[in-house]
Amino acid sequence: MTELPRTTLRVAIVGAGPAGIFAADLLLKAERHFDVSIDLFEQLPAPYGLVRYGVAPDHPRIKGIVNALREVLDGGNIRLFGNVRYGRDITLDDLKRHYNAVIFTTGAVKDAELEIPGVNLPGSFGAAEFVSWYDGHPDVPRDWPLDQRTAAVIGNGNVALDVTRMLAKHAEDLLPTEVPASVYARLAASPITDVHLFGRRGPLQVRFTPLELRELGELRDVDLILDEADFGIDPSDERSIATNKQLFVINRVLTDWRSRSTGQASRRIHLHFYSRPVEILGTDRVTGIRVERTAPDGEGGVEGTGEFRDYAVDGVYRAIGYFGTPLADIPFDDRRGVIPNRAGRAIDDEGEEVPGVYASGWIKRGPVGLIGATKSDAMETVQAVLGDQAQWWSPEEPSPEAVAAMLDARGIRFTTVEGWHRLDAHERALGEAEERERIKVVPRDEMVDISRAD
């Protein structure tokens, strides 16, 4: 019997973070049905997205996911085009010319907006900007105005904990990590003494994970201060503790902190629950924050009490969530910050599916869930791609060589998997000289030069 020719599937994936690499891996595992050819496009010179630029440097356990991602990239079946920005260096028309479909996995990297008075005062910062700074993102300024003695952090999620910890932690305790030298120097000069963490809900309605919460209690020379008035006021707490193992652990951690003696450390973290920020105070710059006390509403939420408290602070960090960025020629939901989609298939304003265009990760579902959720999310999108053969584009130039030729002709200094290996080895060598795992290279041009061996 004559064997039928296999179908070739050429897919572009825009975004080389976990969502993009997971999607590529799942597509490759479909090779028994198709000859799959995958190109990853990444606007940064290095891959891994928020694993490299959104996880605090003192979280090596979480960064272990890089090993799994690297194994996929190093398999030799995926090409990486780094330092290539969609909408500037390549367009949707370019992708249609060379591929059958595109999956956007660009994530959510902007700060969600907080609409309260004073939010734009000097001294009011988005957490995403701060995280990008201390993680050595090449596209943010290398100096940060760390001149605050007392700072407020708004939010009750893991990013809020990361920001609080990085502000309060003594810089020398970061030296074993991959923290960039410029970041270490700035943190070492910080005059910070107090960090106030505000959340509008109760201590058992937080979005922390127990691991991240525990880490606050492990900081050297930092006291934790809690208000007894925040505890024992929600009748549903006991039921939550009994039925939710994660909340059981969180309650145990907070109970332990409440019994600690304080007053000996040079720095303090103040945890405020049932505290909804309503205004950032100041005229020319931040001088304080006003919060309204909230109380359980009996339905799992909170309501305002009309009681307001002012705290003197000279910096505010807003960690209330991330938000996606619109992409040229692609539908976008301005309210949710995502590509509107149905099971990963992009849909337009009329609710019609856009042939050949897909989404996965946070740009698909919003900035919720951990990395494990990203992998299962990619499975749904990949199944949609594989099931839509009749909707695939018919590329005019499907040859893989044509893509590199196009980028070269446009003068785009793209990086590759091999280039990432060179940059990775260079950063590890920098770290080895100082008995550290690595020291990140920060300037974009330097990253590209090293990657391309220029």
C-alpha positions as CSV (number, residue, x, y, z in Angstrom):
1,M,0.0,0.0,0.0
2,T,1.3,3.4,-0.9
3,E,1.9,5.6,2.1
4,L,0.1,9.0,1.8
5,P,2.4,12.1,2.1
6,R,2.5,13.6,5.5
7,T,1.1,17.1,6.0
8,T,3.6,19.8,6.9
9,L,2.5,22.3,9.7
10,R,4.5,25.5,9.9
11,V,3.7,27.4,13.2
12,A,5.0,30.7,14.4
13,I,4.8,31.2,18.2
14,V,5.2,34.8,19.4
15,G,6.6,34.8,22.9
16,A,9.3,32.5,24.2
17,G,8.3,32.3,27.9
18,P,6.8,29.1,29.5
19,A,3.5,29.4,27.6
20,G,5.3,29.6,24.2
21,I,7.7,26.8,24.9
22,F,5.1,24.5,26.4
23,A,3.0,25.0,23.2
24,A,5.9,24.2,21.0
25,D,6.6,21.0,23.0
26,L,3.0,19.8,22.7
27,L,3.0,20.6,18.9
28,L,6.2,18.5,18.5
29,K,4.6,15.6,20.2
30,A,2.0,15.7,17.4
31,E,4.6,14.7,14.8
32,R,3.0,11.3,14.3
33,H,0.3,13.2,12.5
34,F,2.2,16.1,10.9
35,D,5.7,17.2,10.0
36,V,5.8,20.1,12.4
37,S,8.1,23.1,11.9
38,I,8.1,25.6,14.7
39,D,9.7,29.1,15.0
40,L,9.7,31.0,18.3
41,F,9.8,34.8,18.1
42,E,10.9,36.7,21.2
43,Q,11.3,40.4,21.6
44,L,14.1,40.0,24.2
45,P,17.5,38.6,23.3
46,A,17.1,35.7,25.8
47,P,14.2,33.2,26.2
48,Y,12.1,32.2,29.2
49,G,10.0,35.4,29.7
50,L,8.8,36.0,33.2
51,V,10.8,33.0,34.5
52,R,13.9,35.1,33.8
53,Y,12.4,38.6,34.2
54,G,9.4,38.2,36.5
55,V,10.6,35.9,39.4
56,A,12.6,37.4,42.2
57,P,16.3,36.5,42.1
58,D,16.1,34.8,45.6
59,H,13.6,32.2,44.2
60,P,15.9,29.6,42.8
61,R,13.4,26.8,43.4
62,I,10.9,28.4,41.1
63,K,13.5,29.1,38.5
64,G,14.2,25.4,38.3
65,I,11.5,25.4,35.6
66,V,14.2,26.7,33.3
67,N,15.7,23.3,33.2
68,A,12.5,21.8,31.7
69,L,12.2,24.7,29.3
70,R,15.8,24.4,28.2
71,E,15.4,20.7,27.5
72,V,12.6,21.6,25.0
73,L,14.7,24.3,23.3
74,D,17.8,22.2,23.2
75,G,15.9,19.3,21.4
76,G,17.0,20.8,18.1
77,N,13.5,20.9,16.6
78,I,12.6,24.5,17.5
79,R,14.2,27.6,16.1
80,L,14.4,30.7,18.3
81,F,14.5,34.2,16.8
82,G,15.2,36.5,19.7
83,N,15.5,40.3,19.7
84,V,12.6,40.3,17.2
85,R,9.5,42.4,18.2
86,Y,6.1,41.6,16.7
87,G,4.5,44.7,15.2
88,R,7.9,46.4,14.5
89,D,10.3,43.8,13.1
90,I,7.7,41.3,11.8
91,T,4.0,41.8,11.0
92,L,0.9,39.6,10.7
93,D,1.3,39.7,6.9
94,D,4.9,38.4,7.3
95,L,3.6,35.5,9.4
96,K,0.9,34.6,6.9
97,R,3.6,34.6,4.2
98,H,5.7,32.0,6.0
99,Y,3.5,29.9,8.3
100,N,0.2,28.0,8.5
101,A,-0.8,29.5,11.9
102,V,0.5,31.7,14.7
103,I,0.1,31.3,18.5
104,F,0.5,34.4,20.5
105,T,2.0,33.7,24.0
106,T,3.1,37.3,24.9
107,G,1.8,37.1,28.4
108,A,0.9,40.1,30.6
109,V,3.7,42.4,31.6
110,K,2.1,45.8,32.4
111,D,0.6,46.8,35.7
112,A,-3.1,46.7,36.1
113,E,-4.5,50.2,36.7
114,L,-5.5,51.4,40.2
115,E,-8.0,54.2,39.9
116,I,-7.6,56.2,43.1
117,P,-6.5,59.8,43.7
118,G,-2.8,60.4,43.8
119,V,-1.9,57.3,41.9
120,N,0.3,59.3,39.5
121,L,2.3,61.2,42.1
122,P,6.1,60.9,42.0
123,G,7.0,58.1,44.4
124,S,4.0,55.9,43.2
125,F,5.3,52.9,41.3
126,G,3.9,49.9,39.5
127,A,5.1,46.6,40.8
128,A,5.8,45.3,37.3
129,E,8.3,48.1,36.7
130,F,10.1,47.4,40.0
131,V,10.2,43.6,39.3
132,S,11.6,44.3,35.8
133,W,14.2,46.6,37.4
134,Y,15.5,44.2,40.0
135,D,15.4,41.3,37.5
136,G,17.7,43.1,35.1
137,H,15.2,43.6,32.3
138,P,17.1,45.3,29.4
139,D,14.3,47.7,28.5
140,V,13.9,49.5,31.9
141,P,16.1,52.3,33.3
142,R,19.0,50.9,35.3
143,D,18.5,53.4,38.2
144,W,15.6,53.1,40.6
145,P,14.7,55.9,43.1
146,L,15.2,53.8,46.2
147,D,15.2,56.8,48.5
148,Q,12.2,55.8,50.6
149,R,12.5,55.1,54.3
150,T,8.9,53.9,54.6
151,A,7.1,52.3,51.7
152,A,3.6,50.9,51.2
153,V,2.8,47.9,49.0
154,I,-0.7,47.4,47.8
155,G,-1.9,43.9,47.1
156,N,-2.3,40.4,48.6
157,G,-0.7,38.2,46.0
158,N,2.7,36.7,45.5
159,V,4.0,39.6,43.5
160,A,3.1,41.9,46.5
161,L,5.1,39.5,48.7
162,D,8.1,39.6,46.3
163,V,8.1,43.4,46.3
164,T,7.8,43.6,50.0
165,R,10.6,41.1,50.6
166,M,12.9,42.7,48.1
167,L,12.4,46.1,49.7
168,A,12.9,44.8,53.2
169,K,15.7,42.3,52.6
170,H,19.2,43.3,53.4
171,A,21.1,43.5,50.1
172,E,24.0,41.3,51.2
173,D,21.6,38.4,51.6
174,L,21.0,38.6,47.8
175,L,24.6,38.1,46.9
176,P,24.4,34.3,46.4
177,T,21.7,35.0,43.7
178,E,21.9,36.2,40.2
179,V,20.9,39.8,41.1
180,P,22.6,42.2,38.7
181,A,25.5,44.2,40.2
182,S,23.7,47.6,39.6
183,V,20.6,46.3,41.4
184,Y,22.7,45.1,44.4
185,A,24.5,48.4,44.7
186,R,21.2,50.3,44.7
187,L,19.5,48.0,47.2
188,A,22.6,48.2,49.5
189,A,22.3,52.0,49.6
190,S,18.5,51.9,50.4
191,P,17.5,53.7,53.6
192,I,14.3,51.7,54.0
193,T,13.3,50.8,57.6
194,D,9.6,50.0,57.3
195,V,7.3,48.4,54.6
196,H,3.6,48.3,55.0
197,L,1.6,45.7,53.1
198,F,-2.1,46.4,52.5
199,G,-4.8,44.1,51.5
200,R,-8.5,44.9,51.3
201,R,-9.6,41.4,52.4
202,G,-9.0,39.3,55.5
203,P,-5.9,37.2,56.4
204,L,-7.5,34.0,55.0
205,Q,-8.8,35.5,51.8
206,V,-5.3,36.3,50.5
207,R,-3.9,35.1,47.2
208,F,-0.4,34.2,48.7
209,T,0.9,30.7,48.4
210,P,2.3,29.3,51.7
211,L,5.8,29.0,50.4
212,E,6.1,32.7,49.5
213,L,4.4,33.8,52.7
214,R,6.9,31.7,54.8
215,E,9.8,33.4,53.2
216,L,8.9,36.8,54.8
217,G,9.4,35.1,58.2
218,E,12.9,33.9,57.2
219,L,14.3,37.4,56.5
220,R,17.3,38.3,58.6
221,D,17.0,41.3,60.9
222,V,13.4,42.0,59.9
223,D,10.5,42.1,62.3
224,L,6.9,41.1,61.3
225,I,4.2,43.2,62.8
226,L,0.5,42.2,62.6
227,D,-2.6,43.8,64.1
228,E,-4.7,41.6,66.3
229,A,-7.8,43.5,65.2
230,D,-7.5,41.8,61.8
231,F,-8.0,38.3,63.2
232,G,-11.0,36.4,64.5
233,I,-13.7,38.6,62.9
234,D,-14.9,36.5,60.0
235,P,-17.1,33.5,61.1
236,S,-16.2,31.6,57.9
237,D,-12.5,31.5,58.8
238,E,-12.7,28.3,60.9
239,R,-14.5,26.5,58.1
240,S,-11.9,27.7,55.6
241,I,-9.1,26.4,57.8
242,A,-10.8,23.0,58.2
243,T,-11.5,22.5,54.5
244,N,-8.6,24.1,52.7
245,K,-5.1,22.8,53.4
246,Q,-3.4,25.8,51.9
247,L,-5.3,28.2,54.1
248,F,-4.6,25.9,57.1
249,V,-0.9,26.4,56.5
250,I,-1.3,30.2,56.0
251,N,-3.2,30.5,59.2
252,R,-0.5,28.5,61.1
253,V,2.2,30.8,59.7
254,L,0.3,34.0,60.6
255,T,-0.5,32.6,64.1
256,D,3.2,31.9,64.7
257,W,4.1,35.4,63.6
258,R,1.5,36.9,66.0
259,S,3.2,35.3,68.9
260,R,6.7,36.5,68.0
261,S,8.4,39.1,70.1
262,T,9.4,42.2,68.0
263,G,11.4,45.3,68.4
264,Q,14.9,44.1,67.9
265,A,15.3,44.3,64.1
266,S,16.5,47.2,62.1
267,R,13.7,46.8,59.6
268,R,10.0,46.0,59.9
269,I,7.2,44.6,57.7
270,H,3.7,45.6,58.8
271,L,0.9,43.4,57.5
272,H,-2.5,45.2,57.3
273,F,-5.6,43.2,56.4
274,Y,-9.1,44.6,55.9
275,S,-7.5,47.7,54.6
276,R,-8.6,49.1,51.2
277,P,-6.4,51.9,49.8
278,V,-8.6,54.8,48.7
279,E,-6.0,57.6,48.2
280,I,-2.3,58.2,47.8
281,L,-1.5,61.4,49.7
282,G,0.8,64.2,48.7
283,T,1.1,67.3,46.6
284,D,4.4,67.2,44.7
285,R,5.3,63.6,45.7
286,V,4.0,60.8,47.8
287,T,3.8,61.6,51.5
288,G,1.2,59.0,52.7
289,I,-1.6,56.6,52.0
290,R,-5.2,56.6,53.2
291,V,-7.0,53.3,53.7
292,E,-10.6,52.4,54.5
293,R,-11.2,49.7,57.0
294,T,-13.3,46.9,55.6
295,A,-15.3,44.1,57.2
296,P,-16.7,40.7,56.0
297,D,-20.0,41.1,54.1
298,G,-21.2,37.6,55.0
299,E,-21.0,36.5,51.3
300,G,-17.3,35.9,51.0
301,G,-16.4,39.5,50.2
302,V,-15.8,42.7,52.2
303,E,-17.5,46.0,52.5
304,G,-16.4,49.4,53.6
305,T,-16.9,50.5,57.2
306,G,-16.4,54.3,56.7
307,E,-13.4,54.2,59.1
308,F,-10.3,55.7,57.5
309,R,-6.7,55.6,58.5
310,D,-3.7,57.5,57.2
311,Y,-0.1,56.2,57.1
312,A,3.0,58.3,56.5
313,V,4.9,56.7,53.7
314,D,7.2,58.2,51.0
315,G,6.8,55.5,48.4
316,V,3.9,53.3,47.2
317,Y,4.2,50.1,45.1
318,R,1.0,48.9,43.4
319,A,1.0,45.1,43.1
320,I,-2.7,44.5,42.1
321,G,-2.1,42.4,39.0
322,Y,-0.7,42.4,35.5
323,F,-2.3,43.4,32.3
324,G,-1.8,42.3,28.7
325,T,-0.6,44.6,25.8
326,P,-2.5,45.0,22.5
327,L,-0.9,43.4,19.4
328,A,-1.0,45.0,15.9
329,D,-3.8,43.6,13.7
330,I,-5.0,41.2,16.5
331,P,-8.3,41.5,18.4
332,F,-7.9,42.7,21.9
333,D,-10.2,43.0,24.9
334,D,-9.4,46.3,26.5
335,R,-11.3,45.5,29.7
336,R,-9.6,42.1,30.5
337,G,-6.3,42.8,28.8
338,V,-6.4,39.6,26.7
339,I,-6.9,38.3,23.1
340,P,-10.6,37.4,23.1
341,N,-10.7,33.7,22.2
342,R,-12.7,30.6,22.3
343,A,-10.6,27.6,23.5
344,G,-7.5,29.4,22.2
345,R,-9.0,30.5,18.9
346,A,-8.9,34.3,18.5
347,I,-12.3,35.8,17.9
348,D,-13.1,39.3,16.5
349,D,-15.6,41.9,17.7
350,E,-18.4,40.0,16.0
351,G,-17.6,36.8,17.9
352,E,-16.2,35.2,14.7
353,E,-13.1,33.1,14.8
354,V,-10.0,34.6,13.2
355,P,-8.5,31.9,11.0
356,G,-4.9,31.0,11.8
357,V,-4.6,33.1,14.9
358,Y,-4.4,31.5,18.4
359,A,-3.5,32.5,22.0
360,S,-2.1,30.7,25.0
361,G,-1.0,31.7,28.5
362,W,-1.8,34.9,30.2
363,I,-2.6,36.8,26.9
364,K,-5.3,34.1,26.5
365,R,-6.8,33.8,30.0
366,G,-5.5,36.8,32.0
367,P,-2.7,36.8,34.6
368,V,-4.0,34.0,36.8
369,G,-2.6,30.6,37.7
370,L,0.8,29.2,38.2
371,I,3.1,27.6,35.6
372,G,1.3,24.3,35.8
373,A,-1.9,26.0,34.7
374,T,0.0,27.4,31.7
375,K,0.9,23.9,30.5
376,S,-2.6,22.6,30.6
377,D,-3.8,25.8,29.0
378,A,-1.3,25.3,26.1
379,M,-2.8,21.8,25.5
380,E,-6.2,23.3,24.8
381,T,-4.8,25.7,22.3
382,V,-2.6,23.1,20.6
383,Q,-5.6,20.9,20.2
384,A,-7.5,23.7,18.5
385,V,-4.6,24.3,16.1
386,L,-4.3,20.7,15.1
387,G,-8.1,20.4,14.7
388,D,-8.3,23.4,12.4
389,Q,-6.4,22.1,9.3
390,A,-9.1,23.5,7.0
391,Q,-8.5,27.0,8.5
392,W,-4.7,27.1,8.2
393,W,-3.1,29.7,6.1
394,S,-1.5,28.7,2.8
395,P,2.0,30.4,3.1
396,E,3.6,31.7,-0.1
397,E,7.1,31.2,1.2
398,P,7.0,28.2,3.6
399,S,10.8,27.5,3.4
400,P,12.4,27.9,6.8
401,E,15.4,29.6,5.2
402,A,13.2,32.4,4.0
403,V,12.5,33.7,7.5
404,A,16.1,34.2,8.4
405,A,16.7,35.8,5.0
406,M,13.9,38.3,5.6
407,L,15.2,39.3,9.0
408,D,18.7,39.7,7.7
409,A,17.5,41.8,4.8
410,R,15.8,44.1,7.3
411,G,19.0,44.4,9.4
412,I,17.5,42.8,12.5
413,R,20.2,41.4,14.7
414,F,18.3,38.3,15.8
415,T,19.5,35.8,18.4
416,T,19.2,32.0,18.3
417,V,19.2,29.0,20.7
418,E,23.0,28.7,20.1
419,G,23.3,32.4,20.9
420,W,21.4,31.9,24.1
421,H,23.9,29.2,25.1
422,R,26.7,31.6,24.6
423,L,25.0,34.3,26.7
424,D,24.2,31.7,29.3
425,A,27.8,30.5,29.5
426,H,29.0,34.1,29.7
427,E,26.7,35.0,32.6
428,R,27.7,31.8,34.5
429,A,31.4,32.7,34.0
430,L,30.7,36.1,35.5
431,G,29.0,34.5,38.4
432,E,31.8,31.9,38.9
433,A,34.3,34.7,39.3
434,E,32.4,35.9,42.4
435,E,31.3,32.4,43.6
436,R,27.7,32.9,42.4
437,E,25.6,30.9,40.0
438,R,25.4,33.7,37.4
439,I,25.4,37.4,37.0
440,K,23.0,38.7,34.5
441,V,24.1,40.8,31.5
442,V,21.6,43.7,31.4
443,P,22.2,46.0,28.4
444,R,20.4,44.8,25.4
445,D,23.2,45.5,22.9
446,E,25.7,43.7,25.1
447,M,23.3,40.7,25.3
448,V,23.0,40.6,21.5
449,D,26.7,41.1,20.9
450,I,27.5,38.1,23.1
451,S,24.8,36.0,21.7
452,R,25.9,36.7,18.1
453,A,29.6,36.4,19.0
454,D,30.1,39.9,17.4
